[in-house]
Amino acid sequence: MTHDPILFVGGSGIVGRQAARYLRDAHPEVPLLIGGRDLGRAEAVAAEIGNAEGVAVDLSAPDLGLGNRPVAALALFFKDDAIACLRFAQSRGIPYLSISSGVHEIGPEVAAYMHAPTASAVVLGAEWLVGATTVPAMLAAREFSTIDSVLISAVIDEQDVGGAATDADMERLTKTMPAALKVKNGDYLWRTSDDAQTGVVALDGTRMPAEVFSPYDVLVLANETRARDVEFRLAVGESSSRRRGDPLSTEIIVEISGTDHAGQALEVRQAVVHPGGQMPLTGLGVAIVMDRLAGLQDEAIGAGLYFPFQLIAPETYQSRLKSIGGSILPLQTKK
């Protein structure tokens, strides 16, 4: 069966290249377009991936400089302030995924969707590492009848290099975000300055300074679990694996408390880890979402506004995570 190519805008970067490899591994027959401002770099990555073509992308052109070239779906790997890629996707009626916007930046993409709600599927993909937190957390939540609190503690190793676009996103979201969002006693609250300073306990028990952070996970988990307390904490420093002399890793500790289906108090603690750091998990999430958007295995997703976790089956995520060397570790509950 022939298939129109899937376009990765910013696909020559570290995350885009990782996502393209995972999609290529799952679907060798599906053609890819590796788009970027530097055509030579895009062509080099395309040759490395296989069954792919490098293309120059012009965000100032309504057609992104692609003319009438067919495209099946579009994934965007950097902040597009003009939402040119979304407008292109809507004009073509093709699914769209972006992974860079923070909670406080959600307006332009949501407004564009609201003005053309039947045009295409629009995925707001900036959950932490594109589903690496929300999907395992929602799987763990099945053990609960009611959930009172959800606490996420994410650790990024200071040596975990993410590429220019990823570094720009982190700088923007951690340093220039006006405030961080949390849910406390059922209220959505914005925390600034000292109120946003906190700490996390890493996998090896080390206490690390952290900040309250607000990826889309806060919105997702608060709405899905109805928990009255939801908080996401982010620490950047030496990861647990590097402290014990191994290579760097990324870790996401999920703590959920509430009552089980028998009405008894229940607490679940687990950690999502990967020895390659944050990039493999981000690439995996993008690959799985694009699989769904393009209808490569199941029926393609219809027009609508989505978060990644709504398109990723937890069992599929577990299997694919294991296949790339990641794992979900059960942890002892706190005494």
DRENKE-305244 format. One line per 10 residues: number of its first residue (from 1); for each residue z, x, y of C-alpha. Coordinates in nm, 4 decimals. Layout:
<kolvos>
NUM> Z X Y  ...
</kolvos>
This chain:
<kolvos>
1> 0.0000 0.0000 0.0000  -0.0913 0.1350 0.3431  0.1757 0.1355 0.6113  0.1588 0.1959 0.9843  0.3522 0.5070 1.0901  0.7110 0.5009 1.2113  0.7563 0.6696 1.5495  1.0524 0.9007 1.6129  1.0749 0.9627 1.9891  1.2707 1.2849 2.0216
11> 1.2027 1.3453 1.6547  1.1644 1.7200 1.6988  1.5345 1.7551 1.7857  1.8079 1.8281 1.5336  1.9085 1.4666 1.4695  1.5507 1.3373 1.4689  1.4421 1.6040 1.2245  1.7359 1.5226 0.9958  1.6568 1.1497 1.0033  1.2884 1.2145 0.9365
21> 1.3726 1.4269 0.6325  1.5968 1.1573 0.4845  1.3354 0.8884 0.5422  1.0699 1.1151 0.3951  1.2834 1.1794 0.0847  1.3261 0.8050 0.0295  0.9659 0.7095 0.1109  0.7199 0.9977 0.0671  0.4237 0.7661 0.1183  0.5210 0.6341 0.4646
31> 0.3546 0.8217 0.7545  0.5680 0.9376 1.0464  0.4906 1.0178 1.4084  0.7130 1.2922 1.5500  0.7075 1.2304 1.9229  0.8263 1.4590 2.1996  0.7433 1.6055 2.5375  0.6540 1.9407 2.3765  0.3506 1.8708 2.1581  0.3583 2.2102 1.9879
41> 0.7190 2.1654 1.8804  0.6513 1.8110 1.7605  0.3527 1.9302 1.5561  0.5599 2.2089 1.3989  0.8298 1.9630 1.2880  0.5647 1.7208 1.1595  0.4118 1.9952 0.9459  0.7576 2.0804 0.8114  0.8340 1.7154 0.7229  0.4991 1.6369 0.5607
51> 0.2827 1.3226 0.5843  0.3639 1.3275 0.9552  0.1831 1.3898 1.2823  0.3192 1.5373 1.6038  0.2359 1.3412 1.9184  0.3056 1.3903 2.2880  0.5121 1.1080 2.4380  0.4818 1.0142 2.8057  0.7686 0.7874 2.9121  0.5951 0.7112 3.2422
61> 0.3040 0.5400 3.0638  0.3354 0.1804 2.9361  0.1740 0.2881 2.6084  0.3881 0.6074 2.5949  0.0604 0.7992 2.5957  -0.0261 0.6728 2.2466  -0.3145 0.4448 2.3425  -0.3896 0.1883 2.0734  -0.2393 0.3942 1.7928  -0.0582 0.1575 1.5520
71> 0.3191 0.1933 1.5152  0.5418 0.0074 1.2670  0.8829 0.0786 1.4237  1.0392 0.3093 1.6836  1.3561 0.5194 1.6749  1.4783 0.6832 1.9969  1.7033 0.9910 1.9885  1.7925 1.0469 2.3543  1.8933 0.8454 2.6605  1.5894 0.6684 2.8039
81> 1.7077 0.5632 3.1492  1.3897 0.3657 3.2173  1.4095 0.1856 2.8771  1.0388 0.2704 2.8480  1.0564 0.2935 2.4688  1.2209 -0.0475 2.4399  0.9596 -0.2055 2.6655  0.6860 -0.0425 2.4555  0.8419 -0.1790 2.1357  0.8712 -0.5293 2.2814
91> 0.5107 -0.5231 2.4012  0.3983 -0.4316 2.0489  0.6431 -0.6666 1.8737  0.7858 -0.3799 1.6690  1.1540 -0.3033 1.5836  1.3445 -0.0609 1.8044  1.6537 0.1547 1.7499  1.8324 0.3701 2.0091  2.1397 0.5820 1.9395  2.2509 0.7207 2.2769
101> 2.3885 0.4501 2.5073  2.7631 0.4033 2.5509  2.9497 0.0737 2.5855  2.9367 0.0952 2.9660  2.5587 0.1520 2.9514  2.4750 -0.1442 2.7325  2.3404 -0.3631 3.0145  1.9742 -0.2565 3.0500  1.8922 -0.2854 2.6798  2.0776 -0.6154 2.6389
111> 1.9086 -0.7586 2.9486  1.5643 -0.6501 2.8245  1.6360 -0.8224 2.4940  1.7598 -1.1401 2.6656  1.4388 -1.1652 2.8656  1.2257 -1.1347 2.5509  1.4498 -1.2426 2.2601  1.1644 -1.3232 2.0239  0.9640 -1.0062 2.0855  1.1187 -0.7755 1.8266
121> 1.4351 -0.6511 1.6596  1.6467 -0.4409 1.8960  1.9200 -0.2248 1.7417  2.1926 -0.0811 1.9615  2.2596 0.2164 1.7407  2.5383 0.4084 1.9129  2.8062 0.3273 1.6591  2.9814 0.6537 1.5768  2.7286 0.8588 1.3757  2.5188 0.5412 1.3306
131> 2.7367 0.3470 1.0883  2.9428 0.6293 0.9373  3.2605 0.4642 1.0664  3.1877 0.0916 1.0737  3.0181 0.0539 0.7344  3.2937 0.2223 0.5259  3.5597 0.0495 0.7395  3.4121 -0.2945 0.6743  3.3958 -0.2155 0.3031  3.7670 -0.1283 0.3071
141> 3.8369 -0.4447 0.5058  3.7371 -0.6557 0.2053  4.0829 -0.5851 0.0601  4.2482 -0.7731 0.3465  4.3101 -1.1385 0.4195  4.4099 -1.0672 0.7786  4.3841 -0.7424 0.9748  4.6293 -0.6527 1.2498  4.5104 -0.3088 1.3575  4.2272 -0.0617 1.3120
151> 4.2648 0.3000 1.4231  3.9764 0.5458 1.4029  4.0406 0.9192 1.4453  3.7215 1.1266 1.4606  3.7109 1.5059 1.4642  3.4081 1.7081 1.5701  3.4217 2.0807 1.5158  3.3726 2.2730 1.8394  3.1063 2.4807 1.6628  2.9120 2.1752 1.5450
161> 2.5869 2.2179 1.7383  2.3958 1.8970 1.7934  2.0941 1.9985 1.9989  2.0135 1.9416 2.3653  1.9913 1.5610 2.3532  2.3118 1.5227 2.1516  2.4984 1.7649 2.3771  2.3784 1.5738 2.6838  2.4970 1.2468 2.5304  2.8409 1.3894 2.4505
171> 2.8747 1.5400 2.7970  2.7792 1.2107 2.9581  2.9929 0.9913 2.7357  3.3077 1.2074 2.7302  3.3045 1.3478 3.0838  3.1315 1.0911 3.3039  3.2247 0.7637 3.1330  3.4275 0.5737 3.3957  3.6830 0.4545 3.1392  3.7408 0.4172 2.7666
181> 3.7631 0.0792 2.5947  4.0360 -0.0236 2.3499  4.1792 -0.3513 2.2260  4.5531 -0.3984 2.2657  4.7348 -0.7204 2.1738  4.3996 -0.8941 2.1668  4.2968 -0.7841 2.5182  3.9974 -0.5614 2.5937  4.1350 -0.2886 2.8207  3.9774 0.0091 2.9946
191> 4.1784 0.3320 3.0017  4.1243 0.6150 3.2511  4.2671 0.9605 3.3239  4.6073 1.0170 3.1643  4.6018 0.6748 2.9970  4.3020 0.7909 2.7931  4.4763 1.1049 2.6644  4.6083 1.0817 2.3092  4.6098 1.2776 1.9836  4.4910 1.2661 1.6252
201> 4.6229 1.4035 1.2967  4.3399 1.5805 1.1138  4.2913 1.5764 0.7370  4.4987 1.8904 0.6896  4.7884 1.7426 0.8884  4.7204 1.9387 1.2063  4.7888 1.7501 1.5283  4.5028 1.7815 1.7758  4.4685 1.6627 2.1366  4.2205 1.3769 2.1705
211> 4.0857 1.1154 2.4087  4.0414 0.7431 2.3706  3.6672 0.6982 2.3213  3.4533 0.3852 2.3141  3.1442 0.3860 2.0955  3.0157 0.0463 1.9865  3.2541 0.0673 1.6902  3.5313 -0.0759 1.9099  3.3268 -0.3918 1.9744  3.2098 -0.4157 1.6135
221> 3.5495 -0.3741 1.4502  3.7329 -0.5998 1.6950  3.4859 -0.8829 1.6423  3.4420 -0.8418 1.2672  3.8082 -0.7951 1.1746  3.9697 -1.0025 1.4544  4.2317 -0.7275 1.4750  4.4526 -0.7461 1.7829  4.4640 -0.3661 1.8110  4.1523 -0.1503 1.7814
231> 4.1307 0.2058 1.9063  3.8912 0.4968 1.8595  4.0217 0.8482 1.9216  3.7997 1.1551 1.9448  3.9112 1.5170 1.9071  3.6875 1.8213 1.9524  3.8200 2.1478 1.8127  3.8577 2.3417 1.4915  3.7990 2.1154 1.1901  4.0299 2.1070 0.8894
241> 3.7749 2.2829 0.6686  3.7300 2.5711 0.9102  4.1051 2.6158 0.9458  4.1238 2.6829 0.5721  3.8398 2.9360 0.5903  3.5465 2.7143 0.4871  3.2427 2.6158 0.6965  3.2848 2.3499 0.9659  3.2841 1.9805 0.8775  3.3134 1.6442 1.0443
251> 3.5856 1.3974 0.9552  3.6483 1.0324 1.0427  3.9891 0.8935 0.9464  4.0075 0.5135 0.9242  4.3459 0.3394 0.9178  4.3620 -0.0375 0.8666  4.6773 -0.2473 0.8421  4.7338 -0.6162 0.7780  4.7945 -0.8413 0.4775  4.6172 -0.8593 0.1432
261> 4.4814 -1.1724 -0.0228  4.8227 -1.2416 -0.1753  4.9857 -1.2361 0.1680  5.1560 -0.8994 0.1169  5.1600 -0.6208 0.3759  4.8762 -0.3734 0.3175  4.7682 -0.0453 0.4726  4.4505 0.1428 0.3812  4.3713 0.4970 0.4949  4.0470 0.6733 0.4161
271> 3.8329 0.9541 0.5522  3.4571 0.9893 0.5768  3.3663 1.3581 0.5603  3.0582 1.5760 0.5433  3.0511 1.9560 0.5131  2.7393 1.9745 0.7303  2.9050 1.8224 1.0366  2.7968 1.5239 1.2426  2.4180 1.5621 1.2265  2.3596 1.4721 0.8571
281> 2.5607 1.1508 0.8946  2.3739 1.0506 1.2099  2.0389 1.1244 1.0474  2.1334 0.9261 0.7389  2.2311 0.6208 0.9432  1.9035 0.6282 1.1338  1.7008 0.6661 0.8130  1.8699 0.3678 0.6459  1.8303 0.1459 0.9539  1.4630 0.2378 0.9943
291> 1.4102 0.1604 0.6257  1.5368 -0.1939 0.6931  1.3519 -0.2369 1.0222  1.0182 -0.1332 0.8750  1.0663 -0.3413 0.5606  1.0126 -0.0445 0.3319  1.2157 -0.1938 0.0445  1.3262 -0.5402 0.1525  1.1750 -0.7948 0.3868  1.1509 -0.6626 0.7418
301> 1.4223 -0.7693 0.9870  1.3215 -1.0454 1.2278  1.3613 -1.0468 1.6052  1.7204 -1.0265 1.7199  1.9883 -0.8012 1.8675  2.1746 -0.5940 1.6102  2.4300 -0.3220 1.5527  2.3548 -0.0753 1.2667  2.6341 -0.2002 1.0393  2.4614 -0.5405 1.0250
311> 2.1571 -0.3773 0.8648  2.3276 -0.1321 0.6271  2.4560 -0.2531 0.2910  2.7897 -0.0776 0.2223  2.6977 -0.0009 -0.1394  2.3679 0.1518 -0.0269  2.5493 0.3622 0.2303  2.8008 0.4902 -0.0247  2.5257 0.5923 -0.2625  2.3118 0.7610 0.0027
321> 2.6148 0.9348 0.1563  2.7043 1.0854 -0.1805  2.3446 1.1967 -0.2350  2.3510 1.4089 0.0832  2.6884 1.5697 0.0071  2.9219 1.3392 0.1998  3.2167 1.1434 0.0652  3.4711 0.8729 0.1395  3.8196 0.9991 0.0501  4.1201 0.7703 -0.0088
331> 4.4270 0.8970 0.1767  4.7969 0.8411 0.1278  4.9464 0.5778 0.3510  5.2006 0.6865 0.6074  5.5670 0.6675 0.5099
</kolvos>
